[in-house]
């Protein structure tokens, strides 16, 4: 849903000298299916094992209770991510300037809280 929301405002991102990419621990074939399903016009890059998310301090392990809920809905996170852990990255957005310096970070440990596209667009305008 979040990627679809970003697709909806992609033209507003394109008004800035910026490139929107998504980063996910999912295997590329799962990401490709998502791109096709939602008609996404931006790249989705793979972060195997959530390694980059871990470097940024943004990886967390799902508690046992959530694992059972995911499984009940038929979500096999270790299979989807291509490795044995039940880890996910905290959802967020990072704006990096052309100089390689991080200009804005919007991350929340509550996975149900997602940054609004307008917040990211405002950060781009100020970067």
N, CA, C and O atoms as a Tinker XYZ file with bonds, in Angstrom:
   508  protein
     1  N      0.812000   -1.190000    0.000000    73     2
     2  CA     0.000000    0.000000    0.000000    64     1     3
     3  C      0.861000    1.261000    0.000000    63     2     4     5
     4  O      0.554000    2.236000   -0.685000    81     3
     5  N      1.939000    1.225000    0.777000    73     3     6
     6  CA     2.804000    2.401000    0.827000    64     5     7
     7  C      3.444000    2.670000   -0.529000    63     6     8     9
     8  O      3.538000    3.820000   -0.958000    81     7
     9  N      3.882000    1.619000   -1.199000    73     7    10
    10  CA     4.498000    1.809000   -2.509000    64     9    11
    11  C      3.483000    2.346000   -3.511000    63    10    12    13
    12  O      3.819000    3.164000   -4.367000    81    11
    13  N      2.252000    1.886000   -3.401000    73    11    14
    14  CA     1.201000    2.394000   -4.281000    64    13    15
    15  C      0.963000    3.883000   -4.009000    63    14    16    17
    16  O      0.769000    4.659000   -4.944000    81    15
    17  N      0.976000    4.280000   -2.741000    73    15    18
    18  CA     0.795000    5.697000   -2.389000    64    17    19
    19  C      1.925000    6.538000   -2.976000    63    18    20    21
    20  O      1.695000    7.655000   -3.438000    81    19
    21  N      3.140000    6.005000   -2.958000    73    19    22
    22  CA     4.268000    6.732000   -3.550000    64    21    23
    23  C      4.110000    6.829000   -5.064000    63    22    24    25
    24  O      4.430000    7.858000   -5.659000    81    23
    25  N      3.623000    5.770000   -5.682000    73    23    26
    26  CA     3.389000    5.800000   -7.125000    64    25    27
    27  C      2.390000    6.900000   -7.479000    63    26    28    29
    28  O      2.534000    7.580000   -8.495000    81    27
    29  N      1.390000    7.063000   -6.637000    73    27    30
    30  CA     0.356000    8.069000   -6.887000    64    29    31
    31  C      0.913000    9.494000   -6.925000    63    30    32    33
    32  O      0.342000   10.362000   -7.585000    81    31
    33  N      2.020000    9.740000   -6.224000    73    31    34
    34  CA     2.604000   11.098000   -6.184000    64    33    35
    35  C      3.970000   11.144000   -6.870000    63    34    36    37
    36  O      4.733000   12.092000   -6.683000    81    35
    37  N      4.272000   10.118000   -7.661000    73    35    38
    38  CA     5.585000   10.041000   -8.297000    64    37    39
    39  C      5.882000   11.269000   -9.150000    63    38    40    41
    40  O      7.025000   11.722000   -9.196000    81    39
    41  N      4.883000   11.807000   -9.820000    73    39    42
    42  CA     5.109000   12.999000  -10.637000    64    41    43
    43  C      5.569000   14.176000   -9.781000    63    42    44    45
    44  O      6.333000   15.019000  -10.249000    81    43
    45  N      5.115000   14.240000   -8.543000    73    43    46
    46  CA     5.559000   15.310000   -7.645000    64    45    47
    47  C      7.009000   15.097000   -7.220000    63    46    48    49
    48  O      7.735000   16.067000   -7.003000    81    47
    49  N      7.440000   13.845000   -7.097000    73    47    50
    50  CA     8.850000   13.566000   -6.808000    64    49    51
    51  C      9.703000   13.967000   -8.003000    63    50    52    53
    52  O     10.797000   14.507000   -7.843000    81    51
    53  N      9.196000   13.700000   -9.196000    73    51    54
    54  CA     9.948000   13.989000  -10.419000    64    53    55
    55  C     10.181000   15.478000  -10.621000    63    54    56    57
    56  O     11.048000   15.867000  -11.404000    81    55
    57  N      9.423000   16.311000   -9.931000    73    55    58
    58  CA     9.606000   17.764000  -10.027000    64    57    59
    59  C     10.887000   18.215000   -9.328000    63    58    60    61
    60  O     11.309000   19.361000   -9.484000    81    59
    61  N     11.504000   17.325000   -8.563000    73    59    62
    62  CA    12.749000   17.620000   -7.855000    64    61    63
    63  C     13.891000   16.873000   -8.543000    63    62    64    65
    64  O     13.660000   15.860000   -9.204000    81    63
    65  N     15.113000   17.364000   -8.391000    73    63    66
    66  CA    16.245000   16.589000   -8.920000    64    65    67
    67  C     16.510000   15.403000   -7.987000    63    66    68    69
    68  O     17.495000   15.376000   -7.250000    81    67
    69  N     15.610000   14.434000   -8.040000    73    67    70
    70  CA    15.685000   13.311000   -7.106000    64    69    71
    71  C     15.277000   12.024000   -7.805000    63    70    72    73
    72  O     14.589000   12.037000   -8.826000    81    71
    73  N     15.714000   10.924000   -7.233000    73    71    74
    74  CA    15.330000    9.603000   -7.711000    64    73    75
    75  C     14.703000    8.857000   -6.548000    63    74    76    77
    76  O     15.305000    8.745000   -5.480000    81    75
    77  N     13.511000    8.354000   -6.747000    73    75    78
    78  CA    12.834000    7.572000   -5.726000    64    77    79
    79  C     13.166000    6.104000   -5.946000    63    78    80    81
    80  O     12.983000    5.578000   -7.043000    81    79
    81  N     13.652000    5.449000   -4.906000    73    79    82
    82  CA    13.863000    4.005000   -4.933000    64    81    83
    83  C     13.311000    3.435000   -3.630000    63    82    84    85
    84  O     13.288000    4.110000   -2.601000    81    83
    85  N     12.876000    2.206000   -3.692000    73    83    86
    86  CA    12.428000    1.494000   -2.497000    64    85    87
    87  C     13.458000    0.411000   -2.207000    63    86    88    89
    88  O     14.079000   -0.131000   -3.120000    81    87
    89  N     13.629000    0.108000   -0.941000    73    87    90
    90  CA    14.574000   -0.919000   -0.513000    64    89    91
    91  C     13.813000   -1.926000    0.336000    63    90    92    93
    92  O     13.122000   -1.553000    1.284000    81    91
    93  N     13.941000   -3.197000   -0.005000    73    91    94
    94  CA    13.195000   -4.241000    0.681000    64    93    95
    95  C     14.068000   -5.479000    0.865000    63    94    96    97
    96  O     14.963000   -5.734000    0.060000    81    95
    97  N     13.809000   -6.248000    1.924000    73    95    98
    98  CA    14.540000   -7.505000    2.077000    64    97    99
    99  C     13.975000   -8.621000    1.200000    63    98   100   101
   100  O     14.549000   -9.708000    1.139000    81    99
   101  N     12.858000   -8.365000    0.523000    73    99   102
   102  CA    12.243000   -9.396000   -0.313000    64   101   103
   103  C     13.166000   -9.805000   -1.452000    63   102   104   105
   104  O     13.965000   -9.011000   -1.949000    81   103
   105  N     13.034000  -11.048000   -1.846000    73   103   106
   106  CA    13.752000  -11.515000   -3.025000    64   105   107
   107  C     13.275000  -10.732000   -4.245000    63   106   108   109
   108  O     12.116000  -10.321000   -4.297000    81   107
   109  N     14.151000  -10.520000   -5.225000    73   107   110
   110  CA    13.773000   -9.731000   -6.401000    64   109   111
   111  C     12.507000  -10.214000   -7.108000    63   110   112   113
   112  O     11.742000   -9.395000   -7.618000    81   111
   113  N     12.273000  -11.524000   -7.146000    73   111   114
   114  CA    11.069000  -11.999000   -7.842000    64   113   115
   115  C      9.785000  -11.557000   -7.130000    63   114   116   117
   116  O      8.768000  -11.317000   -7.780000    81   115
   117  N      9.829000  -11.449000   -5.807000    73   115   118
   118  CA     8.659000  -10.954000   -5.073000    64   117   119
   119  C      8.459000   -9.463000   -5.342000    63   118   120   121
   120  O      7.330000   -8.994000   -5.489000    81   119
   121  N      9.561000   -8.729000   -5.404000    73   119   122
   122  CA     9.473000   -7.298000   -5.714000    64   121   123
   123  C      8.952000   -7.083000   -7.130000    63   122   124   125
   124  O      8.146000   -6.184000   -7.369000    81   123
   125  N      9.412000   -7.910000   -8.068000    73   123   126
   126  CA     8.955000   -7.788000   -9.459000    64   125   127
   127  C      7.451000   -8.018000   -9.553000    63   126   128   129
   128  O      6.763000   -7.343000  -10.319000    81   127
   129  N      6.945000   -8.962000   -8.782000    73   127   130
   130  CA     5.502000   -9.215000   -8.775000    64   129   131
   131  C      4.754000   -7.997000   -8.236000    63   130   132   133
   132  O      3.679000   -7.659000   -8.732000    81   131
   133  N      5.315000   -7.343000   -7.229000    73   131   134
   134  CA     4.688000   -6.152000   -6.665000    64   133   135
   135  C      4.700000   -5.001000   -7.667000    63   134   136   137
   136  O      3.721000   -4.265000   -7.788000    81   135
   137  N      5.813000   -4.851000   -8.384000    73   135   138
   138  CA     5.915000   -3.810000   -9.413000    64   137   139
   139  C      4.841000   -4.032000  -10.474000    63   138   140   141
   140  O      4.156000   -3.092000  -10.880000    81   139
   141  N      4.699000   -5.271000  -10.918000    73   139   142
   142  CA     3.703000   -5.585000  -11.948000    64   141   143
   143  C      2.281000   -5.386000  -11.431000    63   142   144   145
   144  O      1.437000   -4.827000  -12.132000    81   143
   145  N      2.016000   -5.835000  -10.222000    73   143   146
   146  CA     0.667000   -5.750000   -9.654000    64   145   147
   147  C      0.212000   -4.305000   -9.497000    63   146   148   149
   148  O     -0.943000   -3.978000   -9.772000    81   147
   149  N      1.126000   -3.440000   -9.052000    73   147   150
   150  CA     0.754000   -2.056000   -8.751000    64   149   151
   151  C      1.197000   -1.061000   -9.822000    63   150   152   153
   152  O      0.969000    0.140000   -9.676000    81   151
   153  N      1.823000   -1.540000  -10.891000    73   151   154
   154  CA     2.254000   -0.646000  -11.962000    64   153   155
   155  C      3.244000    0.401000  -11.485000    63   154   156   157
   156  O      3.131000    1.574000  -11.843000    81   155
   157  N      4.204000   -0.011000  -10.689000    73   155   158
   158  CA     5.166000    0.936000  -10.119000    64   157   159
   159  C      6.186000    1.365000  -11.168000    63   158   160   161
   160  O      6.688000    0.545000  -11.936000    81   159
   161  N      6.481000    2.646000  -11.188000    73   159   162
   162  CA     7.436000    3.206000  -12.147000    64   161   163
   163  C      8.729000    3.657000  -11.486000    63   162   164   165
   164  O      9.408000    4.549000  -11.994000    81   163
   165  N      9.072000    3.052000  -10.363000    73   163   166
   166  CA    10.345000    3.349000   -9.713000    64   165   167
   167  C     10.988000    2.033000   -9.299000    63   166   168   169
   168  O     10.320000    1.006000   -9.180000    81   167
   169  N     12.283000    2.084000   -9.086000    73   167   170
   170  CA    13.034000    0.868000   -8.794000    64   169   171
   171  C     12.810000    0.395000   -7.363000    63   170   172   173
   172  O     12.671000    1.191000   -6.434000    81   171
   173  N     12.779000   -0.923000   -7.218000    73   171   174
   174  CA    12.766000   -1.549000   -5.903000    64   173   175
   175  C     14.038000   -2.374000   -5.817000    63   174   176   177
   176  O     14.235000   -3.323000   -6.577000    81   175
   177  N     14.885000   -2.002000   -4.892000    73   175   178
   178  CA    16.163000   -2.677000   -4.708000    64   177   179
   179  C     16.056000   -3.690000   -3.580000    63   178   180   181
   180  O     15.248000   -3.534000   -2.665000    81   179
   181  N     16.879000   -4.730000   -3.655000    73   179   182
   182  CA    16.862000   -5.788000   -2.657000    64   181   183
   183  C     17.955000   -5.579000   -1.616000    63   182   184   185
   184  O     19.095000   -5.255000   -1.948000    81   183
   185  N     17.591000   -5.769000   -0.359000    73   183   186
   186  CA    18.523000   -5.704000    0.768000    64   185   187
   187  C     18.569000   -7.094000    1.403000    63   186   188   189
   188  O     17.895000   -7.344000    2.403000    81   187
   189  N     19.371000   -8.005000    0.819000    73   187   190
   190  CA    19.402000   -9.384000    1.311000    64   189   191
   191  C     19.710000   -9.460000    2.808000    63   190   192   193
   192  O     20.674000   -8.870000    3.297000    81   191
   193  N     18.867000  -10.198000    3.510000    73   191   194
   194  CA    19.065000  -10.386000    4.940000    64   193   195
   195  C     18.875000   -9.122000    5.761000    63   194   196   197
   196  O     19.235000   -9.084000    6.938000    81   195
   197  N     18.316000   -8.095000    5.153000    73   195   198
   198  CA    18.153000   -6.815000    5.854000    64   197   199
   199  C     19.497000   -6.258000    6.315000    63   198   200   201
   200  O     19.569000   -5.561000    7.327000    81   199
   201  N     20.554000   -6.564000    5.577000    73   199   202
   202  CA    21.904000   -6.172000    5.995000    64   201   203
   203  C     22.067000   -4.655000    6.089000    63   202   204   205
   204  O     22.622000   -4.147000    7.063000    81   203
   205  N     21.586000   -3.936000    5.081000    73   203   206
   206  CA    21.718000   -2.474000    5.111000    64   205   207
   207  C     20.841000   -1.878000    6.209000    63   206   208   209
   208  O     21.252000   -0.956000    6.913000    81   207
   209  N     19.631000   -2.414000    6.347000    73   207   210
   210  CA    18.754000   -1.957000    7.431000    64   209   211
   211  C     19.434000   -2.171000    8.779000    63   210   212   213
   212  O     19.328000   -1.326000    9.668000    81   211
   213  N     20.133000   -3.296000    8.935000    73   211   214
   214  CA    20.847000   -3.562000   10.189000    64   213   215
   215  C     21.962000   -2.546000   10.407000    63   214   216   217
   216  O     22.157000   -2.069000   11.525000    81   215
   217  N     22.701000   -2.210000    9.338000    73   215   218
   218  CA    23.768000   -1.209000    9.456000    64   217   219
   219  C     23.223000    0.133000    9.922000    63   218   220   221
   220  O     23.893000    0.866000   10.650000    81   219
   221  N     22.003000    0.450000    9.498000    73   219   222
   222  CA    21.380000    1.715000    9.883000    64   221   223
   223  C     20.659000    1.627000   11.227000    63   222   224   225
   224  O     20.120000    2.621000   11.714000    81   223
   225  N     20.653000    0.436000   11.823000    73   223   226
   226  CA    19.952000    0.247000   13.095000    64   225   227
   227  C     18.448000    0.179000   12.938000    63   226   228   229
   228  O     17.709000    0.507000   13.866000    81   227
   229  N     17.982000   -0.249000   11.756000    73   227   230
   230  CA    16.555000   -0.245000   11.455000    64   229   231
   231  C     15.953000   -1.640000   11.298000    63   230   232   233
   232  O     14.797000   -1.767000   10.894000    81   231
   233  N     16.707000   -2.674000   11.607000    73   231   234
   234  CA    16.182000   -4.039000   11.485000    64   233   235
   235  C     15.632000   -4.487000   12.837000    63   234   236   237
   236  O     16.224000   -4.215000   13.882000    81   235
   237  N     14.488000   -5.181000   12.801000    73   235   238
   238  CA    13.942000   -5.731000   14.036000    64   237   239
   239  C     13.404000   -7.129000   13.766000    63   238   240   241
   240  O     13.020000   -7.460000   12.644000    81   239
   241  N     13.386000   -7.934000   14.807000    73   239   242
   242  CA    12.861000   -9.293000   14.701000    64   241   243
   243  C     11.405000   -9.304000   15.147000    63   242   244   245
   244  O     11.049000   -8.703000   16.161000    81   243
   245  N     10.574000   -9.989000   14.384000    73   243   246
   246  CA     9.169000  -10.106000   14.757000    64   245   247
   247  C      9.036000  -11.002000   15.979000    63   246   248   249
   248  O      9.652000  -12.066000   16.038000    81   247
   249  N      8.237000  -10.582000   16.954000    73   247   250
   250  CA     8.002000  -11.437000   18.122000    64   249   251
   251  C      7.238000  -12.698000   17.713000    63   250   252   253
   252  O      6.565000  -12.727000   16.683000    81   251
   253  N      7.356000  -13.725000   18.532000    73   251   254
   254  CA     6.705000  -15.007000   18.238000    64   253   255
   255  C      5.211000  -14.844000   17.958000    63   254   256   257
   256  O      4.684000  -15.482000   17.046000    81   255
   257  N      4.527000  -14.003000   18.727000    73   255   258
   258  CA     3.081000  -13.828000   18.544000    64   257   259
   259  C      2.761000  -13.292000   17.145000    63   258   260   261
   260  O      1.789000  -13.721000   16.523000    81   259
   261  N      3.571000  -12.363000   16.655000    73   259   262
   262  CA     3.350000  -11.828000   15.307000    64   261   263
   263  C      3.697000  -12.853000   14.235000    63   262   264   265
   264  O      3.063000  -12.897000   13.181000    81   263
   265  N      4.691000  -13.665000   14.503000    73   263   266
   266  CA     5.051000  -14.711000   13.541000    64   265   267
   267  C      3.861000  -15.644000   13.313000    63   266   268   269
   268  O      3.571000  -16.038000   12.183000    81   267
   269  N      3.182000  -15.989000   14.404000    73   267   270
   270  CA     2.020000  -16.873000   14.298000    64   269   271
   271  C      0.911000  -16.207000   13.484000    63   270   272   273
   272  O      0.241000  -16.867000   12.690000    81   271
   273  N      0.719000  -14.911000   13.679000    73   271   274
   274  CA    -0.313000  -14.188000   12.926000    64   273   275
   275  C      0.051000  -14.145000   11.447000    63   274   276   277
   276  O     -0.795000  -14.398000   10.588000    81   275
   277  N      1.298000  -13.827000   11.151000    73   275   278
   278  CA     1.749000  -13.809000    9.753000    64   277   279
   279  C      1.504000  -15.180000    9.121000    63   278   280   281
   280  O      0.972000  -15.279000    8.016000    81   279
   281  N      1.899000  -16.232000    9.836000    73   279   282
   282  CA     1.735000  -17.593000    9.313000    64   281   283
   283  C      0.267000  -17.923000    9.083000    63   282   284   285
   284  O     -0.077000  -18.574000    8.097000    81   283
   285  N     -0.605000  -17.475000    9.991000    73   283   286
   286  CA    -2.040000  -17.738000    9.846000    64   285   287
   287  C     -2.603000  -17.087000    8.582000    63   286   288   289
   288  O     -3.570000  -17.583000    8.005000    81   287
   289  N     -1.998000  -15.979000    8.155000    73   287   290
   290  CA    -2.425000  -15.310000    6.931000    64   289   291
   291  C     -1.674000  -15.825000    5.703000    63   290   292   293
   292  O     -1.826000  -15.287000    4.606000    81   291
   293  N     -0.865000  -16.867000    5.892000    73   291   294
   294  CA    -0.144000  -17.454000    4.771000    64   293   295
   295  C      1.094000  -16.682000    4.356000    63   294   296   297
   296  O      1.609000  -16.877000    3.256000    81   295
   297  N      1.574000  -15.810000    5.224000    73   295   298
   298  CA     2.771000  -15.021000    4.916000    64   297   299
   299  C      3.985000  -15.759000    5.463000    63   298   300   301
   300  O      4.150000  -15.890000    6.675000    81   299
   301  N      4.823000  -16.236000    4.565000    73   299   302
   302  CA     6.047000  -16.939000    4.937000    64   301   303
   303  C      7.209000  -15.972000    4.757000    63   302   304   305
   304  O      7.881000  -15.973000    3.725000    81   303
   305  N      7.433000  -15.154000    5.767000    73   303   306
   306  CA     8.443000  -14.105000    5.682000    64   305   307
   307  C      9.837000  -14.647000    5.372000    63   306   308   309
   308  O     10.512000  -14.094000    4.504000    81   307
   309  N     10.300000  -15.712000    6.050000    73   307   310
   310  CA    11.628000  -16.228000    5.708000    64   309   311
   311  C     11.740000  -16.653000    4.240000    63   310   312   313
   312  O     12.779000  -16.444000    3.615000    81   311
   313  N     10.684000  -17.244000    3.690000    73   311   314
   314  CA    10.708000  -17.654000    2.282000    64   313   315
   315  C     10.700000  -16.430000    1.366000    63   314   316   317
   316  O     11.461000  -16.366000    0.400000    81   315
   317  N      9.844000  -15.471000    1.670000    73   315   318
   318  CA     9.726000  -14.260000    0.852000    64   317   319
   319  C     11.044000  -13.487000    0.822000    63   318   320   321
   320  O     11.414000  -12.901000   -0.195000    81   319
   321  N     11.745000  -13.499000    1.958000    73   319   322
   322  CA    13.006000  -12.765000    2.054000    64   321   323
   323  C     14.214000  -13.620000    1.689000    63   322   324   325
   324  O     15.332000  -13.112000    1.604000    81   323
   325  N     13.994000  -14.912000    1.474000    73   323   326
   326  CA    15.074000  -15.769000    1.016000    64   325   327
   327  C     16.113000  -16.108000    2.060000    63   326   328   329
   328  O     17.238000  -16.481000    1.726000    81   327
   329  N     15.751000  -15.984000    3.306000    73   327   330
   330  CA    16.669000  -16.370000    4.377000    64   329   331
   331  C     15.839000  -16.741000    5.596000    63   330   332   333
   332  O     14.639000  -16.466000    5.627000    81   331
   333  N     16.437000  -17.348000    6.578000    73   331   334
   334  CA    15.677000  -17.968000    7.658000    64   333   335
   335  C     15.160000  -17.087000    8.770000    63   334   336   337
   336  O     14.455000  -17.577000    9.651000    81   335
   337  N     15.479000  -15.817000    8.766000    73   335   338
   338  CA    15.083000  -14.992000    9.912000    64   337   339
   339  C     13.690000  -14.394000    9.738000    63   338   340   341
   340  O     13.172000  -14.277000    8.627000    81   339
   341  N     13.122000  -14.031000   10.837000    73   339   342
   342  CA    11.847000  -13.309000   10.859000    64   341   343
   343  C     12.140000  -11.850000   11.170000    63   342   344   345
   344  O     11.667000  -11.316000   12.173000    81   343
   345  N     12.917000  -11.207000   10.313000    73   343   346
   346  CA    13.258000   -9.804000   10.538000    64   345   347
   347  C     12.661000   -8.930000    9.442000    63   346   348   349
   348  O     12.443000   -9.367000    8.312000    81   347
   349  N     12.410000   -7.702000    9.810000    73   347   350
   350  CA    11.911000   -6.695000    8.878000    64   349   351
   351  C     12.642000   -5.385000    9.136000    63   350   352   353
   352  O     13.162000   -5.166000   10.230000    81   351
   353  N     12.684000   -4.521000    8.138000    73   351   354
   354  CA    13.214000   -3.183000    8.385000    64   353   355
   355  C     12.101000   -2.297000    8.941000    63   354   356   357
   356  O     10.929000   -2.486000    8.615000    81   355
   357  N     12.468000   -1.338000    9.772000    73   355   358
   358  CA    11.483000   -0.336000   10.181000    64   357   359
   359  C     11.132000    0.475000    8.947000    63   358   360   361
   360  O     12.022000    0.876000    8.198000    81   359
   361  N      9.847000    0.722000    8.724000    73   359   362
   362  CA     9.483000    1.523000    7.559000    64   361   363
   363  C      9.931000    2.964000    7.739000    63   362   364   365
   364  O      9.838000    3.530000    8.829000    81   363
   365  N     10.407000    3.533000    6.675000    73   363   366
   366  CA    10.837000    4.924000    6.765000    64   365   367
   367  C     11.303000    5.439000    5.428000    63   366   368   369
   368  O     11.308000    4.729000    4.422000    81   367
   369  N     11.691000    6.684000    5.447000    73   367   370
   370  CA    12.225000    7.330000    4.248000    64   369   371
   371  C     13.463000    8.109000    4.639000    63   370   372   373
   372  O     13.527000    8.720000    5.706000    81   371
   373  N     14.432000    8.074000    3.761000    73   371   374
   374  CA    15.681000    8.803000    3.962000    64   373   375
   375  C     15.918000    9.639000    2.717000    63   374   376   377
   376  O     15.899000    9.124000    1.598000    81   375
   377  N     16.142000   10.930000    2.916000    73   375   378
   378  CA    16.464000   11.830000    1.809000    64   377   379
   379  C     17.964000   12.077000    1.866000    63   378   380   381
   380  O     18.487000   12.593000    2.854000    81   379
   381  N     18.647000   11.698000    0.789000    73   379   382
   382  CA    20.092000   11.882000    0.685000    64   381   383
   383  C     20.350000   12.916000   -0.400000    63   382   384   385
   384  O     19.851000   12.801000   -1.519000    81   383
   385  N     21.131000   13.921000   -0.053000    73   383   386
   386  CA    21.444000   14.970000   -1.018000    64   385   387
   387  C     22.418000   14.496000   -2.076000    63   386   388   389
   388  O     23.015000   13.427000   -1.949000    81   387
   389  N     22.577000   15.293000   -3.123000    73   387   390
   390  CA    23.510000   14.968000   -4.204000    64   389   391
   391  C     24.933000   14.852000   -3.686000    63   390   392   393
   392  O     25.777000   14.211000   -4.313000    81   391
   393  N     25.201000   15.473000   -2.538000    73   391   394
   394  CA    26.530000   15.412000   -1.934000    64   393   395
   395  C     26.734000   14.148000   -1.099000    63   394   396   397
   396  O     27.795000   13.965000   -0.502000    81   395
   397  N     25.713000   13.268000   -1.054000    73   395   398
   398  CA    25.818000   12.021000   -0.304000    64   397   399
   399  C     25.508000   12.164000    1.177000    63   398   400   401
   400  O     25.620000   11.195000    1.928000    81   399
   401  N     25.123000   13.351000    1.603000    73   399   402
   402  CA    24.824000   13.602000    3.013000    64   401   403
   403  C     23.326000   13.415000    3.257000    63   402   404   405
   404  O     22.493000   13.893000    2.487000    81   403
   405  N     23.004000   12.714000    4.339000    73   403   406
   406  CA    21.604000   12.518000    4.704000    64   405   407
   407  C     21.011000   13.861000    5.115000    63   406   408   409
   408  O     21.536000   14.541000    5.997000    81   407
   409  N     19.914000   14.234000    4.464000    73   407   410
   410  CA    19.265000   15.524000    4.719000    64   409   411
   411  C     18.022000   15.386000    5.594000    63   410   412   413
   412  O     17.632000   16.331000    6.280000    81   411
   413  N     17.403000   14.210000    5.567000    73   411   414
   414  CA    16.154000   14.020000    6.310000    64   413   415
   415  C     15.940000   12.527000    6.549000    63   414   416   417
   416  O     16.178000   11.704000    5.665000    81   415
   417  N     15.492000   12.195000    7.746000    73   415   418
   418  CA    15.156000   10.812000    8.086000    64   417   419
   419  C     13.776000   10.811000    8.735000    63   418   420   421
   420  O     13.495000   11.619000    9.620000    81   419
   421  N     12.933000    9.912000    8.295000    73   419   422
   422  CA    11.595000    9.760000    8.862000    64   421   423
   423  C     11.369000    8.269000    9.074000    63   422   424   425
   424  O     11.009000    7.550000    8.142000    81   423
   425  N     11.581000    7.807000   10.303000    73   423   426
   426  CA    11.474000    6.390000   10.641000    64   425   427
   427  C     10.672000    6.276000   11.933000    63   426   428   429
   428  O     10.812000    7.104000   12.833000    81   427
   429  N      9.839000    5.255000   12.020000    73   427   430
   430  CA     9.079000    5.013000   13.241000    64   429   431
   431  C      9.155000    3.523000   13.553000    63   430   432   433
   432  O      8.905000    2.694000   12.678000    81   431
   433  N      9.500000    3.175000   14.796000    73   431   434
   434  CA     9.570000    1.746000   15.129000    64   433   435
   435  C      8.214000    1.042000   15.085000    63   434   436   437
   436  O      8.158000   -0.186000   15.038000    81   435
   437  N      7.131000    1.802000   15.101000    73   435   438
   438  CA     5.792000    1.228000   14.965000    64   437   439
   439  C      5.520000    1.028000   13.476000    63   438   440   441
   440  O      5.319000    1.996000   12.742000    81   439
   441  N      5.516000   -0.219000   13.037000    73   439   442
   442  CA     5.395000   -0.502000   11.602000    64   441   443
   443  C      4.066000   -0.033000   11.012000    63   442   444   445
   444  O      3.924000    0.030000    9.791000    81   443
   445  N      3.097000    0.295000   11.860000    73   443   446
   446  CA     1.819000    0.779000   11.335000    64   445   447
   447  C      1.851000    2.274000   11.031000    63   446   448   449
   448  O      0.931000    2.804000   10.409000    81   447
   449  N      2.906000    2.949000   11.469000    73   447   450
   450  CA     3.055000    4.385000   11.213000    64   449   451
   451  C      3.993000    4.556000   10.028000    63   450   452   453
   452  O      5.161000    4.171000   10.091000    81   451
   453  N      3.488000    5.124000    8.964000    73   451   454
   454  CA     4.280000    5.323000    7.750000    64   453   455
   455  C      4.382000    6.812000    7.462000    63   454   456   457
   456  O      3.428000    7.556000    7.690000    81   455
   457  N      5.529000    7.249000    6.962000    73   455   458
   458  CA     5.658000    8.670000    6.619000    64   457   459
   459  C      4.691000    9.046000    5.501000    63   458   460   461
   460  O      4.452000    8.267000    4.579000    81   459
   461  N      4.154000   10.225000    5.597000    73   459   462
   462  CA     3.293000   10.741000    4.534000    64   461   463
   463  C      4.162000   11.198000    3.368000    63   462   464   465
   464  O      5.225000   11.779000    3.590000    81   463
   465  N      3.740000   10.951000    2.139000    73   463   466
   466  CA     4.514000   11.431000    0.991000    64   465   467
   467  C      4.780000   12.938000    1.047000    63   466   468   469
   468  O      5.854000   13.389000    0.649000    81   467
   469  N      3.811000   13.719000    1.538000    73   467   470
   470  CA     4.009000   15.169000    1.605000    64   469   471
   471  C      5.175000   15.552000    2.511000    63   470   472   473
   472  O      5.868000   16.534000    2.245000    81   471
   473  N      5.396000   14.789000    3.575000    73   471   474
   474  CA     6.525000   15.058000    4.468000    64   473   475
   475  C      7.839000   14.846000    3.731000    63   474   476   477
   476  O      8.770000   15.642000    3.857000    81   475
   477  N      7.903000   13.772000    2.967000    73   475   478
   478  CA     9.112000   13.485000    2.196000    64   477   479
   479  C      9.314000   14.529000    1.107000    63   478   480   481
   480  O     10.439000   14.967000    0.866000    81   479
   481  N      8.244000   14.925000    0.456000    73   479   482
   482  CA     8.344000   15.955000   -0.589000    64   481   483
   483  C      8.820000   17.280000   -0.005000    63   482   484   485
   484  O      9.608000   17.982000   -0.638000    81   483
   485  N      8.356000   17.631000    1.183000    73   483   486
   486  CA     8.814000   18.862000    1.836000    64   485   487
   487  C     10.301000   18.772000    2.159000    63   486   488   489
   488  O     11.028000   19.756000    2.028000    81   487
   489  N     10.751000   17.598000    2.580000    73   487   490
   490  CA    12.179000   17.407000    2.861000    64   489   491
   491  C     12.998000   17.539000    1.585000    63   490   492   493
   492  O     14.095000   18.097000    1.604000    81   491
   493  N     12.471000   17.027000    0.476000    73   491   494
   494  CA    13.161000   17.167000   -0.811000    64   493   495
   495  C     13.288000   18.631000   -1.210000    63   494   496   497
   496  O     14.325000   19.058000   -1.716000    81   495
   497  N     12.240000   19.384000   -0.981000    73   495   498
   498  CA    12.254000   20.804000   -1.345000    64   497   499
   499  C     13.310000   21.561000   -0.550000    63   498   500   501
   500  O     13.874000   22.544000   -1.031000    81   499
   501  N     13.575000   21.096000    0.672000    73   499   502
   502  CA    14.561000   21.766000    1.510000    64   501   503
   503  C     15.956000   21.197000    1.402000    63   502   504   505
   504  O     16.889000   21.726000    2.008000    81   503
   505  N     16.119000   20.119000    0.635000    73   503   506
   506  CA    17.437000   19.454000    0.558000    64   505   507
   507  C     18.374000   20.157000   -0.403000    63   506   508
   508  O     19.513000   19.727000   -0.581000    81   507
